[in-house]
Amino acid sequence: MIRIAVVEDEDASAMKLMGFIERYRLENGGNFRTVRFKDGDEIAEGYKDEFDIILMDIQMRFMDGMTAAEKIRQMDRKVVIMFITNRIDYAIRGYAVDAVDYVLKPVSYFAFASKLTRAIERASRSEGHMVVIPLASGYIRTNTEEIYYIESEGHNIVYHTKTGDYRIRGKMADLERELGPHGFFRCNKGYLVNLLHIGGVEGSACLVNGEKLLISRARKNDFMAALADYLGRT
């Protein structure tokens, strides 16, 4: 299912976009769930990571689309944002918040459909890889994008995720082999980090979810090369 948020304060424009989405579904197939928000503050305040694509009008009454997008990006780096605007200069500013594209008003169906296809392709590429974490009482399945990093504690490993920490018996080397192809890199003996969640590098540490994790001197060059390659691909 493709989950789409339409953030548009004008009722007529919102209905037009939602009609375009329905037409696209009928012509191309697929399963879509569309939710409409009437202003930027409605989606940004208390934002939940529940959408694949956000179609965002820029000029709105209470919170403009650019401000809303900046707030959303602080919490969700993977959602695909596409701006709807009547000013090209506003559209260009959208790249500062990693907007995938923009649509100029008045919106035509064929231009919209082409750009929606691109947004869906990007959302599909960022779906990630499912991981099963065995627990004493059973197991949980989670997407790799939900994992910040994995820590080694003796014979145990700890998954640090968006939903909490999970400690199990296991070997870091096994996880390194499994998750390496999915954007994880071992920055030192004790940490396997998700490159998606690296907010920066300061000296000999990388920033992951507000924490500083040490990068060993021996792995620094390989780590930086892996990070550069990952950012280039995504």
Secondary structure, 3 states (H helix, E strand, C coil): CEEEEEECCCHHHHHHHHHHHHHHHHHHCCCEEEEEECCHHHHHCCCCCCCCEEEEECCCCCCCHHHHHHHHHHHCCCCEEEEEECCHHHHHHHHHHCCCEEEECCCCHHHHHHHHHHHHHHHHHCCCCEEEEEECCEEEEEEHHHEEEEEEECCEEEEEECCEEEEEECCHHHHHHHHHHHCEEEEECCEEEEHHHEEEEECCEEEECCEEEECCHHHHHHHHHHHHHHHHHC
